[in-house]
Amino acid sequence: MRVLVVDDEREIRQVIRLLLENAGYEVSEARDGRMAVTVVSEDRSVDLVIMDIMMPYMSGIEATAEIRRFSTVPVLFLTARSFDSDKIDAYTAGGDDYLVKPFSAPELLLKVDALTRRYNSYGAKDADNADAVRLSGGVVINPTKREVMKNGTLIELRDKEYEVLIYLVKNRGRVVSADELYEAVWGEMPLPSSSNNITVHILNLRRKLEDNSSAPKVIRTVWGRGYQID
Protein backbone atom coordinates (compact mmCIF):
# COMPACT_ATOMS: atom_id res chain seq x y z
CA MET A 1 0.00 0.00 0.00
CA ARG A 2 1.34 3.43 -0.94
CA VAL A 3 0.56 6.52 1.14
CA LEU A 4 1.29 10.11 0.11
CA VAL A 5 2.05 12.38 3.08
CA VAL A 6 1.43 16.08 2.38
CA ASP A 7 2.71 18.63 4.90
CA ASP A 8 4.89 21.71 4.65
CA GLU A 9 6.75 20.74 7.85
CA ARG A 10 9.54 18.29 7.09
CA GLU A 11 9.68 16.98 10.66
CA ILE A 12 6.01 16.00 10.61
CA ARG A 13 6.44 14.23 7.28
CA GLN A 14 9.35 12.28 8.72
CA VAL A 15 7.44 11.24 11.84
CA ILE A 16 4.47 10.02 9.77
CA ARG A 17 6.79 8.28 7.30
CA LEU A 18 8.49 6.39 10.13
CA LEU A 19 5.15 5.31 11.63
CA LEU A 20 3.77 4.13 8.31
CA GLU A 21 6.91 2.38 7.09
CA ASN A 22 7.18 0.51 10.39
CA ALA A 23 3.61 -0.63 9.77
CA GLY A 24 4.52 -1.92 6.29
CA TYR A 25 3.34 0.95 4.08
CA GLU A 26 5.27 2.54 1.22
CA VAL A 27 5.45 6.30 1.68
CA SER A 28 6.01 9.24 -0.64
CA GLU A 29 5.99 12.92 0.34
CA ALA A 30 4.81 16.31 -0.91
CA ARG A 31 5.58 19.62 0.78
CA ASP A 32 2.51 21.54 -0.44
CA GLY A 33 -0.89 21.07 -2.02
CA ARG A 34 0.26 21.88 -5.52
CA MET A 35 2.89 19.15 -5.39
CA ALA A 36 0.30 16.71 -4.00
CA VAL A 37 -1.99 17.25 -6.97
CA THR A 38 0.90 16.55 -9.34
CA VAL A 39 1.93 13.38 -7.52
CA VAL A 40 -1.58 11.92 -7.43
CA SER A 41 -2.17 12.75 -11.11
CA GLU A 42 1.08 11.07 -12.16
CA ASP A 43 1.14 8.12 -9.74
CA ARG A 44 -2.11 6.17 -9.75
CA SER A 45 -0.61 3.61 -7.34
CA VAL A 46 -1.29 5.98 -4.41
CA ASP A 47 -3.79 4.31 -2.07
CA LEU A 48 -4.23 7.15 0.43
CA VAL A 49 -3.35 10.82 0.83
CA ILE A 50 -2.66 12.21 4.32
CA MET A 51 -3.25 15.95 3.88
CA ASP A 52 -2.45 19.01 5.99
CA ILE A 53 -4.68 22.08 5.50
CA MET A 54 -2.49 25.15 5.96
CA MET A 55 0.29 25.01 3.35
CA PRO A 56 1.92 27.47 0.94
CA TYR A 57 1.02 27.78 -2.77
CA MET A 58 -2.12 25.62 -2.45
CA SER A 59 -3.95 24.66 0.75
CA GLY A 60 -5.00 21.12 1.54
CA ILE A 61 -8.63 22.06 0.94
CA GLU A 62 -7.82 23.45 -2.52
CA ALA A 63 -5.60 20.50 -3.36
CA THR A 64 -8.25 17.96 -2.37
CA ALA A 65 -10.90 19.69 -4.46
CA GLU A 66 -8.49 19.60 -7.42
CA ILE A 67 -7.67 15.91 -6.85
CA ARG A 68 -11.39 15.11 -6.84
CA ARG A 69 -11.53 16.24 -10.47
CA PHE A 70 -9.71 13.08 -11.55
CA SER A 71 -9.37 10.67 -8.62
CA THR A 72 -11.39 9.03 -5.85
CA VAL A 73 -8.29 8.16 -3.79
CA PRO A 74 -9.19 8.58 -0.10
CA VAL A 75 -7.93 11.71 1.66
CA LEU A 76 -7.29 11.80 5.40
CA PHE A 77 -6.92 15.33 6.74
CA LEU A 78 -4.29 15.55 9.49
CA THR A 79 -4.28 19.10 10.79
CA ALA A 80 -4.11 21.32 13.84
CA ARG A 81 -7.35 23.03 12.79
CA SER A 82 -10.13 21.62 14.94
CA PHE A 83 -13.17 23.88 14.39
CA ASP A 84 -16.33 22.32 12.99
CA SER A 85 -16.20 24.81 10.11
CA ASP A 86 -12.75 23.48 9.14
CA LYS A 87 -14.06 19.92 9.17
CA ILE A 88 -17.06 20.85 7.03
CA ASP A 89 -14.77 22.58 4.52
CA ALA A 90 -12.54 19.50 4.43
CA TYR A 91 -15.40 17.05 3.84
CA THR A 92 -17.04 19.34 1.30
CA ALA A 93 -13.79 19.55 -0.67
CA GLY A 94 -13.65 15.77 -0.88
CA GLY A 95 -11.98 14.56 2.31
CA ASP A 96 -12.87 11.13 3.67
CA ASP A 97 -11.74 11.43 7.28
CA TYR A 98 -10.26 13.98 9.68
CA LEU A 99 -7.70 13.71 12.50
CA VAL A 100 -6.58 16.62 14.65
CA LYS A 101 -2.97 17.20 15.71
CA PRO A 102 -1.53 16.22 18.08
CA PHE A 103 -2.59 12.70 17.19
CA SER A 104 -1.93 9.26 18.65
CA ALA A 105 -0.01 6.80 16.50
CA PRO A 106 -2.54 3.95 17.03
CA GLU A 107 -5.46 6.15 15.94
CA LEU A 108 -3.62 7.31 12.82
CA LEU A 109 -2.72 3.75 11.85
CA LEU A 110 -6.29 2.55 12.44
CA LYS A 111 -7.67 5.25 10.15
CA VAL A 112 -5.03 4.59 7.50
CA ASP A 113 -5.76 0.87 7.58
CA ALA A 114 -9.53 1.37 7.35
CA LEU A 115 -9.34 3.83 4.44
CA THR A 116 -6.84 1.82 2.38
CA ARG A 117 -8.76 -1.42 2.93
CA ARG A 118 -12.04 0.13 1.81
CA TYR A 119 -10.46 1.77 -1.20
CA ASN A 120 -8.83 -1.44 -2.42
CA SER A 121 -11.76 -3.74 -1.66
CA TYR A 122 -14.15 -2.10 -4.11
CA GLY A 123 -14.89 -4.53 -6.90
CA ALA A 124 -14.11 -7.50 -4.64
CA LYS A 125 -17.69 -8.10 -3.53
CA ASP A 126 -19.27 -11.53 -3.48
CA ALA A 127 -20.88 -12.69 -6.69
CA ASP A 128 -24.35 -12.53 -5.17
CA ASN A 129 -23.98 -8.74 -4.95
CA ALA A 130 -23.25 -8.40 -8.65
CA ASP A 131 -26.74 -7.44 -9.81
CA ALA A 132 -27.21 -3.77 -10.57
CA VAL A 133 -29.38 -1.70 -8.24
CA ARG A 134 -31.71 0.72 -10.01
CA LEU A 135 -32.99 3.88 -8.32
CA SER A 136 -35.22 6.68 -9.48
CA GLY A 137 -33.86 9.41 -11.74
CA GLY A 138 -31.89 7.01 -13.94
CA VAL A 139 -29.40 6.11 -11.20
CA VAL A 140 -27.87 2.63 -11.45
CA ILE A 141 -25.39 1.13 -8.96
CA ASN A 142 -23.10 -1.77 -9.83
CA PRO A 143 -21.74 -2.95 -6.43
CA THR A 144 -19.24 -5.38 -7.97
CA LYS A 145 -17.46 -2.67 -9.92
CA ARG A 146 -18.22 0.07 -7.39
CA GLU A 147 -19.78 2.09 -10.21
CA VAL A 148 -22.65 4.55 -10.04
CA MET A 149 -24.23 5.69 -13.29
CA LYS A 150 -26.84 8.36 -13.99
CA ASN A 151 -28.57 8.20 -17.35
CA GLY A 152 -25.64 6.18 -18.67
CA THR A 153 -22.95 8.58 -17.41
CA LEU A 154 -20.42 7.41 -14.82
CA ILE A 155 -20.64 9.42 -11.59
CA GLU A 156 -17.50 9.68 -9.46
CA LEU A 157 -18.20 9.35 -5.77
CA ARG A 158 -15.81 9.63 -2.85
CA ASP A 159 -15.43 6.64 -0.54
CA LYS A 160 -17.68 7.98 2.19
CA GLU A 161 -20.28 9.23 -0.31
CA TYR A 162 -20.45 5.76 -1.83
CA GLU A 163 -20.71 4.08 1.56
CA VAL A 164 -23.50 6.42 2.68
CA LEU A 165 -25.38 5.69 -0.55
CA ILE A 166 -24.89 1.93 -0.24
CA TYR A 167 -26.03 1.91 3.39
CA LEU A 168 -29.21 3.74 2.44
CA VAL A 169 -29.75 1.29 -0.44
CA LYS A 170 -29.28 -1.68 1.89
CA ASN A 171 -31.98 -0.15 4.09
CA ARG A 172 -34.20 0.79 1.19
CA GLY A 173 -37.69 1.78 2.25
CA ARG A 174 -36.63 2.49 5.84
CA VAL A 175 -35.80 5.85 7.40
CA VAL A 176 -32.15 5.95 8.53
CA SER A 177 -31.17 8.53 11.13
CA ALA A 178 -28.03 10.66 10.85
CA ASP A 179 -26.60 9.00 13.97
CA GLU A 180 -27.15 5.51 12.52
CA LEU A 181 -25.52 6.54 9.23
CA TYR A 182 -22.51 8.00 11.01
CA GLU A 183 -22.01 4.96 13.22
CA ALA A 184 -22.39 2.54 10.29
CA VAL A 185 -20.17 4.40 7.79
CA TRP A 186 -17.55 6.01 10.04
CA GLY A 187 -17.49 3.15 12.53
CA GLU A 188 -17.52 5.53 15.48
CA MET A 189 -20.01 6.63 18.10
CA PRO A 190 -21.79 9.78 16.85
CA LEU A 191 -21.01 13.11 18.48
CA PRO A 192 -23.15 16.28 18.46
CA SER A 193 -21.15 17.52 15.45
CA SER A 194 -21.45 14.24 13.52
CA SER A 195 -24.71 15.27 11.89
CA ASN A 196 -22.80 18.04 10.08
CA ASN A 197 -20.68 15.42 8.31
CA ILE A 198 -23.79 13.50 7.27
CA THR A 199 -25.47 16.67 6.00
CA VAL A 200 -22.47 17.54 3.84
CA HIS A 201 -22.25 14.05 2.33
CA ILE A 202 -25.98 13.93 1.61
CA LEU A 203 -25.77 17.35 -0.09
CA ASN A 204 -22.84 16.17 -2.21
CA LEU A 205 -24.70 13.01 -3.21
CA ARG A 206 -27.77 15.01 -4.18
CA ARG A 207 -25.66 17.42 -6.23
CA LYS A 208 -24.27 14.45 -8.18
CA LEU A 209 -27.34 12.21 -8.42
CA GLU A 210 -30.48 14.35 -8.39
CA ASP A 211 -32.01 16.11 -11.38
CA ASN A 212 -32.84 18.95 -8.99
CA SER A 213 -30.95 18.83 -5.69
CA SER A 214 -33.45 21.30 -4.20
CA ALA A 215 -36.26 18.81 -4.80
CA PRO A 216 -34.58 15.43 -4.20
CA LYS A 217 -36.22 12.22 -5.37
CA VAL A 218 -33.38 9.72 -4.98
CA ILE A 219 -32.52 10.45 -1.35
CA ARG A 220 -35.50 11.84 0.54
CA THR A 221 -35.33 13.76 3.81
CA VAL A 222 -37.86 12.62 6.38
CA TRP A 223 -37.92 15.69 8.58
CA GLY A 224 -36.93 15.09 12.19
CA ARG A 225 -36.10 11.44 11.51
CA GLY A 226 -33.42 11.03 8.83
CA TYR A 227 -33.03 9.96 5.21
CA GLN A 228 -34.65 7.34 3.01
CA ILE A 229 -34.28 5.77 -0.43
CA ASP A 230 -37.50 4.27 -1.74
Buried (B, 14 or more C-beta within 10 A) or exposed (E): BBBBBBBBEEEBBBBBBEBBEEBEBEBBBBBBBBBBBEBBBEEEEBBBBBBBBBBEEBBBBBBBBBBBEEBBBBBBBBBEBEEEEBBBBBBBBBBBBBBBEEBEBEEBBEBBBBBBEBBEEBEEBEEEEEEEBEBBEBBBBBBBEBBBBBEEEEBBBBBBBBBBBBBBBEBEEEBBBBBBBBBBBBEEEBEEEBBBBBBBBBBBBBEBBBEEBEEBBBBBBEEEEBBBBE
